[in-house]
Structure formats: structure tokens, C-alpha cells
């Protein structure tokens, strides 16, 4: 039982996707948005239009 309990902590979890506050696209939590470059309400990446 102890072995199974330890192994259960290492199971795979799906990444948490949240909605970007600026553009509304789905991004992984705690990551700058690759679409608009914003993180926590401020711009941290410069995204150039193609």
C-alpha cells in the first residue's frame, strides 16, 4: 500500500489552461501569452505582426 501511495503522486496531470486577460486565448498557467505577449496585466514580450 505504501508503494502504491508513493507511485500515485507521480501520475500525469494535464496542463492547466487559463484564459488570457488581454486577448482571451487559452494559455498555460504562469506563462506569458504567445499571442499578445502579456503576463499578469503587463506586456513582457514584444510580438511583431507577420
Beta strands, then each sheet from edge to edge (+ up, - down):
strand 1: 17-19
strand 2: 26-28
strand 3: 38-39
strand 4: 42-43
sheet 1: 1+ 2-
sheet 2: 3+ 4-
end
